[in-house]
Amino acid sequence: MFPTILFFVFSAVLISAALGVILVRNPVHSALLLVLCFFNSAVIWILLDAEFLGIVLVLVYVGAVMVLFLFVVMMLDVNLEEFRSGLTDYWPLAAAVAGFVVFAIINVIVVKHLGGASLRSAPALAEGYSNTRALGTVLFTRYAYAAEIASTILLVASVAAIVLTLRRRPGGKLQNIAQQVAVRARDRVRIVKMTAEKRP
Amino acid sequence: MWEWGALRDWLSGLMTPYWANPLLTAVQILMVMIGLVLTMAFYTLAERKVIGWIQSRRGPNRVNLFWIPGLGQPFADVIKLMFKEIIIPADASGFLFRLAPFLSLVPALAIWAVIPFSPQHAFANIDAGLLYVLALTSMGVYGIILAGWAANSKYAFLGAMRSAAQIVAYEIAMGFAMVGVLMAAGSLNIGDIIEAQRGGPLSWNWFWLFPLLIVYFIAGVAETNRAPFDVAEGESEIVAGFHVDYSGMAFALFFIAEYVNMILISALTVIFFFGGWLSPFDGYLSESAWLAGPSFFWFGLKTLFPMFCFLWLRATFPRYRYDQIMRLGWKALIPVTLVWLLVEGFMVYFHVGPWKGHL
């Protein structure tokens, strides 16, 4: 009973926040509403006993990705009118893509996974069941190769992102610590030997 | 849940358990909050006193309480802040400006839900406690970013940008240090992590995971925006950083959040590396002796040490420059954790070290 009420409350907040993301004018407010969306989906996952996924969603998306996103959105000087002018031309295409995505999700979840039944209660969990442990066991045994390939692709992508954006600007004040440590007094100070001058 | 037999029975006599249990939980939450806020208040006093002594000064000594000079200072500060006007800048984004202090305070307080104060005393004994801690510590950054942005001031915005980059960078090192603790304990549950360190001070994690302890504490200091990593405030360059436009209790909320976070990082350091509520005489004295048993006393006593280190660091080190902070985070702390995780992996595999049970 109580979890059901919670589910409806959080779903309502999730849907209104998701609508807010696309309807709000200010991009920063939009990004913040997206954070609210992630948070509410995490809560719904936790209600489904998938606490690992829920917490990782908060950790990765709310804690890291959206922070960087906000970081960028706050610094951009976005011209909103330019964005909005394209909407009337593209909305049929956007509607078609959105319709296809909704169809695909319904197809996968309802038809393939639930076998046509629109509602089915989740199987009861065994005593001492650990969501994290179960996920880890599956990831590192049955899907070990898939997990390794996915992580390699991510690693390559992050290395590529760094290489693509790395630039050395001339005249930067970056320290070279090895150079600093290797400095000797004779490189810096010139000792001049000269005879003392006579006081006039 | 806490075992308060007598009080629970008395309450259950008054009303149905349906109402008694949430009420009891609310009372317990209130007790922890009051304890935390009092600790935080006297921590600010301790900070000023300790830094004073380190710099050969006396620290606050005007507001006396029980004839102890300076003991009433936190209360004087609170009263002063409460009666100050909260000014909202004309061009600020009003709602977010008001929301930001809460966004930094709420995660700081919410994490205490999974902190076990003693073997019997923890609100939520959840399975993925470590992840919960990591997720909520990363939430705290929103308060800072929003405060900086909503104030519509360049100083505040610069502070927010610095702090966002810094917190995201150090979170990675912190997460890796926690992976080491997780490997040692074989569990994400905080109670199990403490239980896995049983057997006297040398089987606590600090000895076998010493590099991770150092990385964790440094990352914790950076994560709370404390000196020497306090570029987000940087009073000499950007006035006071993200909270430059806040006054009165709105400012005090940021202040409380910062100090509660410091206490939290100290408590977590103790839990992960110094055996939490385990006694240092565990295994040396007989289990029946009060000193050898696990209790809140040991947890509190041990937590004071990292809390002191925060103040010690602040009084000792000059502030890092921004690029130095980034270099330390990415090029020193993360490689250290990665190397030590590899070493620890070998230790676990070849049964070196005190942890042997879970493999």
Interface residues (C-beta under 8 A of the other chain):
Chain A: V28 H29 L32 V35 E51 F52 I55 V56 V58 L59 V62 G63 A64 V67 L68 L70 F71 M74 M75 S130 N131 T132 K173 L174 Q175
Chain B: L96 I126 D127 A128 L131 Y132 L134 A135 L136 S138 M139 V141 Y142 I145 L146 W149 F157 M161 A164 A165 I167 V168 E171 L188 D323 Q324 R327
